[in-house]
Amino acid sequence: MNRHLTPLSLAATLSAIISIGIAAAEEPAPAPSPNPAAVAAPAAKKDPAQRICKTQPVIGRRVPSRICMTRAEWDERTRTDRQDLEAAQRSGLAVCGTKPCS
């Protein structure tokens, strides 16, 4: 039995996979349930003192690092990271941390 795919059979297989993915993506999402308890949960106030741990990759290491902070600290970190990125994009200069790269 020939285990190698010919270019034609490979193209046909990929075309079938893509068309299945497109058909699945075009199906409408199910309507959210009108359950009032489910709607009220996201609207509830989030505790800023709640401790949240996230796993983040570290450059140069194979094992990701686990960082734990409160919700307020994560929000502050997200805000400062966004501000640093926008400032770097506006200035057009490369920034390494808080100092210009050499």
C-alpha positions as CSV (number, residue, x, y, z in Angstrom):
1,M,0.0,0.0,0.0
2,N,1.3,3.4,-0.9
3,R,1.6,5.6,2.2
4,H,2.6,8.8,0.4
5,L,-0.1,11.2,-0.7
6,T,0.1,12.5,-4.2
7,P,-0.2,16.3,-4.5
8,L,-3.7,15.9,-6.0
9,S,-5.0,13.8,-3.2
10,L,-3.3,16.1,-0.6
11,A,-5.0,19.1,-2.2
12,A,-8.4,17.4,-2.2
13,T,-8.0,16.4,1.5
14,L,-7.0,19.9,2.5
15,S,-9.9,21.3,0.5
16,A,-12.4,19.0,2.2
17,I,-11.0,19.9,5.7
18,I,-11.2,23.7,4.9
19,S,-14.8,23.4,3.6
20,I,-15.8,21.6,6.7
21,G,-14.3,24.3,8.9
22,I,-16.0,27.0,6.9
23,A,-19.3,25.3,7.1
24,A,-18.9,24.9,10.9
25,A,-17.9,28.5,11.3
26,E,-21.0,29.7,9.4
27,E,-23.4,27.9,11.7
28,P,-25.1,30.4,14.1
29,A,-24.1,30.3,17.7
30,P,-26.7,29.0,20.1
31,A,-28.8,31.7,21.8
32,P,-27.8,32.5,25.3
33,S,-30.1,31.1,28.0
34,P,-32.5,33.6,29.5
35,N,-31.8,32.3,32.9
36,P,-31.7,35.3,35.3
37,A,-29.2,33.7,37.6
38,A,-26.7,33.2,34.8
39,V,-27.1,36.8,33.7
40,A,-26.6,38.2,37.2
41,A,-23.3,36.4,37.8
42,P,-21.2,38.4,35.4
43,A,-22.8,41.6,36.5
44,A,-21.8,40.9,40.1
45,K,-19.0,43.0,41.5
46,K,-15.6,41.3,41.3
47,D,-13.6,41.2,44.5
48,P,-10.3,43.2,43.9
49,A,-8.6,41.3,46.7
50,Q,-9.3,37.9,45.0
51,R,-6.0,36.1,44.4
52,I,-5.5,34.9,40.8
53,C,-2.6,32.7,39.6
54,K,-1.6,32.6,36.0
55,T,1.0,30.6,34.2
56,Q,3.2,32.7,31.9
57,P,6.0,31.6,29.6
58,V,9.5,32.9,30.4
59,I,12.0,33.5,27.6
60,G,14.9,31.2,27.8
61,R,13.2,28.6,30.1
62,R,11.3,25.5,29.1
63,V,9.1,25.6,32.2
64,P,6.6,28.5,32.4
65,S,6.5,30.6,35.5
66,R,3.4,30.8,37.8
67,I,2.6,34.3,38.9
68,C,0.0,35.0,41.7
69,M,-1.4,38.5,42.3
70,T,-4.7,40.0,43.4
71,R,-7.3,41.0,40.8
72,A,-6.4,44.7,41.5
73,E,-2.7,44.0,40.9
74,W,-3.5,42.2,37.6
75,D,-5.7,45.1,36.5
76,E,-2.9,47.6,37.3
77,R,-0.3,45.5,35.5
78,T,-2.5,45.3,32.4
79,R,-3.1,49.0,32.5
80,T,0.6,49.9,32.8
81,D,1.6,47.3,30.1
82,R,-1.0,48.9,27.8
83,Q,0.3,52.4,28.5
84,D,3.9,51.3,27.9
85,L,3.0,49.7,24.6
86,E,1.0,52.7,23.4
87,A,3.9,55.1,24.4
88,A,6.4,52.9,22.5
89,Q,4.2,52.9,19.5
90,R,3.7,56.7,19.6
91,S,7.4,57.4,20.0
92,G,8.5,54.9,17.5
93,L,11.5,54.0,19.6
94,A,12.4,50.6,20.9
95,V,12.0,50.4,24.7
96,C,13.4,47.7,26.9
97,G,11.5,47.8,30.1
98,T,11.5,51.4,31.3
99,K,14.8,52.4,29.6
100,P,15.6,52.8,25.8
101,C,17.4,49.8,24.3
102,S,21.1,50.3,23.6
